[in-house]
Structures are given as C-alpha cells and as structure tokens.
Amino acid sequence: MKKILLIVLGVLIAAALVVTMVVHQQAGFTKVVTASVVREDLTTMVSGTGQIKPKTYMNVGATSFGRITHFFVKEGDRVKAGETVATIESVQQKANVDGQQAAIAAARTDILSNVAAEKTAQASVEQAQADLEQKKLDWERAQALYKDGILAKQDYDAKKAAYDTDVANVDHAVALLNQSKANTESARGHLQTQISTLAYNQDLLNKTVATAPFDGIVTNMPVREGETVVTGIQGTEGATLMTLADMSVITAEVKVDETDIVNVQLGQTVDVTVDALPGKTFKGQVTLVGDQALLRSTGQATSTSTTGTEEAKDFKVVVTLSGSAQELNDLRPGLSCTAKITTAHKANVTSLPIQALTMYDPAQDSKKTAGTVQAASTAPGPVAKPNLIQGVFVVEKDAHGKLRAKFVPVTTGITGATDIEVLTGPAPGAEIVTGPYKTLRILKNGALLKRDTAKPISLSTSSSS
C-alpha cells in the first residue's frame, strides 16, 4: 500500500513539474489565431427582401352597374388580349339597342317616303312649268290679236288670267318641292341622331362584357358570380372584377437598407432567390432606385409623414428579371424573394479577413511600459486624444526566432462577404492576427505571440456532451 501511495505521489510531483515548466515557457506569450493575406476575386453585395411583381398590372374594373352573370376565368388562368373574362346582366341595355335599331329602320323608311314625295313634287313643278309655257304662248298671241282688234276684250282677259294662274301654280309647285327637300333633309338629320343614340346604347351594352386589355394572368378576383358590381372609383368595394398581371416582364420589388442604398445604381447585376422555389436563382438587373425613404414599420414614404421619426428606413429598388418565358413560368405575383445586388467586383486583388482589422494608436509604442509616480503636488496634464489608425498585426519572427506582433497600417477598398480589399498594407502571403476579438483590442506592437492551434469545439460535439 505504501508503494502505491509513493508511486501516485511521484506521478503527481512529475505532472506538477511538467505543468510548471510549460507555464514558465509560455509566460509572456499571447495566444492568437492567424490567417494569410491572399489574392482573390472580391465581390461586394447588397441584400434586400421583397416580393415578385409584374411590371404591368391593372385592375379590370366594372364599367356597368348590374349583377355578374358569368365568369369565364378563375384565379391563375392565363388570358389573351380581347378575351371575354366576365359578363354583367344586360337586359335593359340590349332592349335599348334593339329599340334604337328599330327606330333607325323606321327613320330610313321615312327618308325613302320623303324622297318619293320629293320626286312627286319635282314632277309637279315640271308639269306646272310646261303648262306655264303653253299659257305664255296663248297670252302672247292674245296680246297680238287684241292689238289688231280681232280678239274680244273678254277673251283677252281670260288668256291673261290663265297665264297668271299658271305662274302662281309654278311658284306653288316649287314651294312644295322645297318643302319635300327640307323634309328629306330633316329625316336624314333624325336618322343621324338615331344612329348616334344607337352607338351610345351599343357602348353601354358592350360595357356589360369585360375583356382582357392585354395578355396576362388573373391574380385576384375580389367578387363572385351573382354579386352586384358598380361603376365607381378604382379600388372601392364592388368596383373591381379582377386583377390582371402582364407576366411577360417580371420584376422583384425589394427594400434596401438606407446604409446600403448609396452603393446601388441602375444596371447593376442581381441574383434573385424565391422562397417558394428553393435551389433556383434568377438573374436580373436594377432598373429603378427609389428616391423616397420608406418607414420600415409602415412602408409609407417619409415625405408623407407629418411628424419626424428616428426609426429605421428603407429604399425601394426594382429589379427586372431576365430569362426565357419557360424559365420564369413558375413565378407568381406576391411570392417572397431575396435580391443580392452586386455593387462592386474586382478580380485578383490583395485581400485579408475583415475581422483582422483593428484600430491602434502607434504613439503608445514610445511610452514607457513601466509605471511612473507623479508628485502629489503636480497636477495631471490634459489627456491627449488617441490618434487611432486602421491596420492589422502582422506576425514576424524576431532575432531569437520568437513570433512577435507588428502593427501595419492598412487602407482598404471594396468589401466582400468575409474579406476586404487591401490598397496599401501587408503583401500577399503575410501572416496576420485575426483573433480572438478581445485579444486584438488589447494587443500591443511587439507583443510575443503563440499560434492557437486548438481545434474549435463543434456544435454537435458540445451538444452530445
């Protein structure tokens, strides 16, 4: 038993000595995670969420008051321009059209009758004029005979009276002819009035038949067959038969955060994914960038708000999708989507992990590390503002082969998902400190480093334990 205790005691002592030696060797070292500066292609993306919308869509409104007698389509159906989509009761409108057509037929008959009367009057004029010519000749002969004393005064007066009567008969016949012509023109005018009234009634009848204004898909039908619709302001209840969307040009209308909108421009390429179609990515480009900030809570433009607010804001961005009709066939208006807008792209640039960047004041390197004691009577001077510079800590070996941190200022360019472009700073291949984050915040220039090679504990391992 004593031997066992001595053995255990010896093992513990040896382990303590080993731990002491390791701690002594690692004293003054800072464990860090490192990575390398590399050359790669960088792409900057801005994300926004929204929904699929057709570029052109409209509400097919009711153009006649009445009950819906039949719908020829249902939601989701594709229709062609001019295709009948619904009918509204049209008994009164059809009766008006039929009555007007009968009135027009009667008016045409009246015109024919007036034309016939006009011809009769014309014949009467011609007959009266012929009689007048005969009476004129008789009157002229009577004048000559009376002058020679051959014709009696009574016969002379009779010839003159007959001539005067025929002159009056011609004037009367001409007046009747003019009256017949006037009646004909009046009948023609009435016919044109009847035709105009028919066009009006026919228009009212046509409005009881709703047709598709363009090729598209039926996306919404707020009323049902048998319900009564009314003509009125667009959007009011009972004034809309259905919504028709032209799916030949499809867009994704998304909202982009106000901090990212400055980088979004027309023509930038976009990858759009739809929640309902996993695994599919649709290509497109930015075709509209809104200039009105929208309140995130209500979606209303800030210009319409009467009170100031500090809540987060978004901007509307419209992306027009490209692709064949077959590729876009599965898309439906209202589907939720996410758009990733490529705002910048550079090939083969020097880059480093974003997490490696830190802010550091090189002036503190000149300060003494040892503390100094000020005289109690000496008032402390004003504290100077630190001159923080953006940069990274590069891992370098000193003369003794030990790893030390060296702060190198960095100017940056475009930002990718996890990396950032280096315009000036460490060259490709340089080893830099990337973490831990708390260590980076307090790391000093020239500090001794030790690479942390411990593998991180996976989620599955930690959960099983």
C-alpha positions in Angstrom: 0.0 0.0 0.0 2.8 2.4 0.8 4.5 1.6 -2.5 1.3 2.5 -4.3 1.0 5.8 -2.4 4.6 6.6 -3.2 4.1 5.9 -6.9 1.0 8.1 -7.1 2.8 10.8 -5.2 5.7 10.6 -7.6 3.4 10.9 -10.6 1.7 13.9 -9.2 5.0 15.6 -8.5 6.2 14.9 -12.1 3.0 16.3 -13.5 3.3 19.4 -11.4 6.9 19.9 -12.6 5.7 19.5 -16.3 2.9 22.0 -15.8 5.2 24.4 -14.1 7.7 24.2 -17.0 5.0 24.7 -19.6 3.6 27.7 -17.8 7.1 29.1 -17.4 7.8 28.6 -21.1 4.5 30.2 -22.2 4.8 33.1 -19.8 4.5 36.4 -21.7 3.1 34.9 -24.8 -0.3 35.8 -26.3 -2.3 33.1 -28.0 -3.7 34.3 -31.3 -5.5 32.9 -34.4 -3.8 33.8 -37.6 -4.5 33.8 -41.4 -2.7 34.9 -44.5 -3.1 37.8 -46.9 -4.1 36.4 -50.2 -5.0 37.4 -53.8 -8.6 36.7 -54.9 -11.7 38.0 -56.7 -13.8 40.2 -54.5 -17.5 41.0 -54.9 -19.5 43.5 -52.9 -23.2 42.7 -52.5 -26.2 44.5 -51.0 -29.2 42.4 -50.0 -32.9 43.3 -50.0 -36.1 41.4 -49.4 -39.4 42.0 -51.1 -41.8 40.2 -53.5 -42.3 39.3 -57.1 -44.3 41.8 -59.1 -45.2 42.1 -62.8 -44.0 45.3 -64.5 -47.5 45.9 -65.8 -50.7 45.0 -64.0 -54.1 46.6 -63.7 -57.5 46.2 -62.0 -60.2 45.3 -64.5 -63.0 47.5 -63.2 -66.7 47.2 -63.6 -67.9 49.5 -66.4 -71.6 48.8 -66.0 -73.9 48.5 -63.0 -75.6 45.1 -62.5 -75.3 41.5 -61.4 -72.4 39.4 -62.6 -73.9 36.7 -64.8 -70.8 34.7 -65.6 -67.1 34.5 -65.1 -65.1 32.8 -67.9 -61.8 32.6 -66.0 -60.6 31.9 -62.5 -57.5 32.9 -60.5 -54.3 31.7 -62.0 -55.7 31.4 -65.6 -53.7 32.9 -68.4 -55.8 35.1 -70.8 -55.2 36.7 -74.2 -55.9 40.4 -75.1 -59.5 40.8 -76.1 -60.7 37.6 -74.5 -64.0 37.8 -72.7 -63.5 37.3 -68.9 -66.9 38.2 -67.4 -70.4 39.3 -68.3 -72.9 41.5 -66.4 -76.6 41.4 -66.8 -77.6 43.4 -70.0 -81.4 43.1 -70.4 -82.0 46.9 -70.3 -79.0 47.7 -72.5 -79.9 45.1 -75.1 -83.5 46.3 -75.2 -82.3 49.9 -75.7 -80.1 48.7 -78.6 -83.0 46.7 -80.2 -85.4 49.6 -79.8 -82.9 52.0 -81.3 -82.2 49.7 -84.3 -86.0 49.6 -85.0 -86.1 53.4 -84.7 -83.3 53.7 -87.3 -85.1 51.3 -89.6 -88.2 53.5 -89.3 -86.2 56.6 -89.9 -84.7 55.1 -93.1 -88.3 54.3 -94.3 -89.3 57.9 -93.6 -86.4 59.1 -95.7 -87.4 56.9 -98.6 -91.0 58.2 -98.3 -89.7 61.8 -98.3 -87.5 61.1 -101.3 -90.6 59.7 -103.2 -92.6 62.8 -102.2 -89.7 65.0 -103.4 -89.8 63.3 -106.8 -93.5 63.8 -107.0 -93.1 67.4 -106.2 -90.4 67.7 -108.8 -92.8 66.2 -111.4 -95.5 68.7 -110.3 -93.0 71.6 -110.8 -92.1 70.3 -114.3 -95.8 69.9 -115.2 -96.7 73.4 -113.9 -93.7 74.8 -115.9 -95.0 73.1 -119.1 -98.5 74.5 -118.5 -97.0 77.9 -118.0 -95.1 77.7 -121.2 -98.4 76.9 -123.1 -100.3 79.7 -121.3 -97.4 82.1 -122.0 -97.7 81.4 -125.8 -101.5 81.8 -125.6 -101.1 85.1 -123.8 -98.6 86.4 -126.3 -101.0 85.5 -129.2 -103.9 87.1 -127.4 -101.9 90.3 -127.0 -101.2 90.5 -130.7 -104.8 89.7 -131.7 -106.2 92.2 -129.2 -103.9 94.9 -130.5 -105.2 94.2 -134.1 -108.8 94.4 -132.8 -109.5 90.8 -133.7 -109.8 89.4 -130.1 -112.6 90.4 -127.8 -111.7 92.0 -124.5 -113.3 89.2 -122.6 -111.2 86.6 -124.3 -108.1 88.7 -123.8 -108.7 89.0 -120.1 -109.3 85.2 -119.9 -106.0 84.5 -121.5 -104.2 86.8 -119.2 -105.9 85.3 -116.1 -104.9 81.8 -117.3 -101.3 82.9 -117.7 -101.2 84.5 -114.2 -102.8 81.3 -112.7 -100.1 79.1 -114.2 -97.3 81.4 -112.9 -98.8 81.0 -109.4 -99.1 77.2 -110.0 -95.4 77.0 -110.8 -94.4 79.0 -107.7 -96.7 76.7 -105.6 -95.2 73.6 -107.1 -91.6 74.9 -106.5 -92.6 75.7 -102.9 -93.9 72.1 -102.4 -90.7 70.7 -103.9 -88.6 72.8 -101.5 -90.7 71.6 -98.6 -90.2 68.0 -99.7 -86.5 68.5 -99.9 -86.5 70.1 -96.4 -88.5 67.1 -95.0 -86.0 64.7 -96.6 -83.0 66.6 -95.0 -84.8 66.7 -91.7 -85.4 62.9 -91.9 -81.7 62.4 -92.6 -80.8 64.5 -89.6 -83.1 62.5 -87.4 -81.5 59.3 -88.8 -78.1 60.5 -87.7 -79.4 61.3 -84.3 -80.8 57.8 -84.1 -77.5 56.3 -85.2 -75.6 58.3 -82.5 -78.1 57.1 -79.9 -77.6 53.6 -81.1 -73.8 54.0 -80.7 -74.3 55.2 -77.2 -76.6 52.3 -76.3 -74.3 49.8 -78.0 -71.5 51.2 -75.9 -73.5 50.6 -72.8 -74.2 47.1 -74.0 -70.6 46.4 -74.8 -69.6 47.5 -71.2 -71.6 44.6 -69.8 -68.9 42.3 -71.4 -65.5 42.6 -69.7 -62.5 41.7 -71.8 -58.8 41.4 -71.1 -56.8 44.5 -72.1 -53.6 42.6 -72.6 -52.1 39.1 -72.4 -51.6 38.2 -68.8 -52.6 36.1 -65.8 -55.5 36.6 -63.4 -54.1 37.2 -60.0 -57.1 38.3 -57.9 -60.9 38.1 -58.1 -62.5 40.0 -55.2 -66.1 39.4 -56.3 -68.1 36.3 -57.1 -70.6 35.3 -59.8 -74.0 36.6 -58.9 -72.8 39.6 -56.9 -73.7 43.1 -58.0 -70.9 45.4 -59.2 -71.0 49.2 -59.5 -69.0 51.7 -61.5 -67.1 54.0 -59.3 -63.7 55.0 -58.0 -61.0 52.4 -58.7 -60.3 50.3 -55.6 -63.7 50.8 -53.9 -65.6 47.7 -52.9 -67.6 46.2 -55.7 -65.9 48.3 -58.4 -63.2 45.7 -59.4 -63.9 42.5 -61.2 -60.3 41.1 -61.1 -56.6 42.0 -61.3 -54.7 41.1 -64.4 -50.9 40.9 -64.5 -48.7 41.0 -67.6 -46.1 38.4 -66.8 -44.1 38.9 -69.9 -41.9 41.3 -67.9 -41.4 40.3 -64.3 -39.8 42.3 -61.6 -38.7 41.9 -58.0 -39.5 44.9 -55.8 -37.3 44.8 -52.8 -36.4 47.1 -49.9 -32.7 48.0 -49.3 -31.4 49.5 -46.0 -30.6 53.2 -46.1 -27.0 52.5 -45.2 -26.6 50.4 -48.4 -28.7 52.4 -50.9 -25.8 54.8 -51.8 -24.0 51.9 -53.4 -26.9 50.7 -55.6 -27.1 52.0 -59.2 -29.1 51.4 -62.3 -27.9 48.5 -64.4 -26.1 46.5 -61.6 -26.5 42.7 -61.8 -28.7 41.0 -59.3 -29.2 37.4 -58.2 -32.8 36.8 -57.0 -34.0 33.8 -55.0 -37.6 33.0 -54.3 -38.6 31.3 -51.0 -41.2 29.1 -52.8 -38.6 27.9 -55.3 -35.6 26.7 -53.4 -32.5 25.9 -55.4 -33.4 28.3 -58.2 -31.6 31.6 -58.8 -33.0 34.2 -61.3 -30.7 36.7 -62.9 -31.7 40.4 -63.3 -30.6 44.0 -63.2 -31.5 47.1 -61.3 -34.0 49.2 -63.3 -35.2 51.6 -60.6 -33.8 53.0 -57.5 -36.3 54.9 -55.3 -35.6 58.4 -54.1 -38.1 58.3 -51.2 -37.2 56.8 -47.9 -39.8 54.4 -46.6 -40.5 53.8 -42.9 -39.7 50.2 -42.1 -42.7 49.9 -39.7 -45.4 51.2 -42.1 -43.9 51.2 -45.6 -45.0 54.8 -46.1 -42.7 57.4 -47.6 -41.2 59.8 -45.0 -42.4 62.7 -47.1 -46.0 61.9 -46.2 -45.3 61.8 -42.5 -46.1 64.9 -40.6 -44.0 64.1 -37.6 -40.3 63.4 -37.5 -39.1 59.9 -36.6 -35.8 58.2 -36.0 -36.8 54.7 -36.9 -35.0 52.6 -39.5 -35.8 53.4 -43.1 -35.5 51.5 -46.4 -35.5 52.5 -50.1 -37.4 50.7 -52.9 -35.3 49.0 -55.6 -36.9 47.4 -58.6 -35.1 44.5 -60.3 -36.2 43.4 -63.8 -35.7 39.7 -64.2 -34.1 38.2 -67.4 -34.7 34.8 -68.8 -37.0 32.9 -71.2 -40.7 32.6 -70.6 -40.2 28.9 -69.7 -37.6 29.8 -67.0 -39.9 32.4 -65.4 -43.1 30.3 -65.8 -43.1 29.3 -62.1 -43.1 32.8 -60.8 -46.3 34.3 -59.4 -47.0 37.8 -58.2 -46.6 38.2 -54.5 -44.0 35.5 -53.9 -41.4 36.5 -51.3 -37.9 36.9 -52.6 -34.4 38.0 -51.7 -32.2 40.0 -54.1 -28.4 40.1 -53.9 -27.2 43.2 -55.8 -23.6 43.2 -57.0 -22.5 46.8 -56.3 -18.7 46.2 -57.0 -16.4 43.5 -58.4 -12.7 43.3 -58.7 -10.6 40.4 -59.9 -7.3 39.2 -58.4 -6.9 41.8 -55.7 -5.0 41.6 -52.4 -7.4 40.9 -49.5 -7.5 39.9 -45.9 -10.2 38.8 -43.4 -12.3 41.7 -42.2 -12.0 40.5 -38.7 -8.3 41.1 -38.7 -8.8 44.9 -39.0 -8.3 46.9 -35.8 -7.8 50.4 -34.6 -4.4 51.2 -33.0 -2.5 54.2 -31.7 1.2 53.8 -32.7 2.1 56.7 -30.3 1.7 54.4 -27.3 4.7 52.4 -28.5 7.0 55.3 -27.4 5.6 55.3 -23.9 7.4 53.5 -21.2 5.8 50.3 -20.2 6.8 50.8 -16.5 4.5 53.0 -14.4 5.7 56.3 -13.2 4.9 58.0 -10.0 3.9 61.7 -10.2 4.4 64.0 -7.3 1.2 64.6 -5.4 1.5 68.3 -5.8 1.9 68.1 -9.5 -1.5 68.4 -11.3 -2.0 65.9 -14.1 -2.0 67.5 -17.6 -4.7 67.2 -20.1 -5.1 63.7 -21.7 -4.3 63.8 -25.4 -6.8 62.2 -27.8 -5.5 58.9 -29.2 -4.7 59.0 -32.9 -6.2 55.8 -33.9 -5.1 54.2 -37.2 -6.7 51.3 -39.1 -4.4 48.4 -39.6 -3.5 44.8 -38.8 -1.0 43.0 -36.7 1.5 41.1 -38.9 3.2 38.0 -37.4 7.0 38.3 -37.7 10.0 36.4 -36.2 12.5 38.4 -34.1 16.2 37.7 -33.9 15.7 34.9 -31.5 13.1 33.2 -33.7 10.2 34.2 -31.5 6.9 35.3 -33.0 6.0 39.0 -32.4 3.2 41.3 -33.4 4.0 44.2 -35.7 1.3 46.8 -36.4 1.0 47.7 -40.1 -1.4 50.5 -41.2 -3.9 49.4 -43.9 -6.0 51.3 -46.4 -8.9 49.3 -47.7 -11.1 49.2 -50.9 -14.2 47.2 -51.6 -15.7 44.7 -49.1 -16.7 41.2 -49.8 -18.7 38.8 -47.6 -15.8 38.0 -45.3 -12.8 39.6 -46.8 -11.8 43.2 -47.7 -9.5 44.6 -50.3 -6.1 45.9 -49.3 -4.9 49.0 -51.2 -1.9 49.6 -49.0 -0.6 47.3 -46.3 0.9 43.8 -46.0 1.7 42.0 -49.2 0.1 38.7 -50.2 1.4 35.8 -48.2 2.0 37.8 -45.0 0.7 36.1 -41.8 -1.7 38.3 -39.8 -3.6 38.1 -36.5 -7.3 37.5 -36.9 -8.4 36.9 -33.4 -9.7 36.4 -30.8 -11.5 39.7 -30.9 -10.8 40.6 -27.3 -7.1 39.9 -27.8 -7.0 42.1 -30.9 -8.4 45.0 -28.9 -5.6 44.9 -26.3 -2.7 43.5 -28.4 0.4 45.7 -28.4 3.0 46.3 -31.0 6.0 43.9 -30.4 4.0 41.5 -28.2 5.1 37.9 -28.1 2.7 35.6 -29.9 1.8 32.0 -29.9 -0.4 30.4 -32.5 -3.5 28.9 -31.1 -3.7 25.5 -32.8 -6.6 24.2 -30.7 -9.5 22.9 -32.8 -12.8 24.7 -32.0 -15.4 22.5 -30.4 -18.2 21.7 -32.9 -21.8 22.3 -32.2 -22.6 18.6 -32.5 -19.8 17.6 -30.0 -20.8 20.2 -27.4 -24.5 19.2 -27.7 -23.7 15.5 -27.3 -21.6 16.1 -24.3 
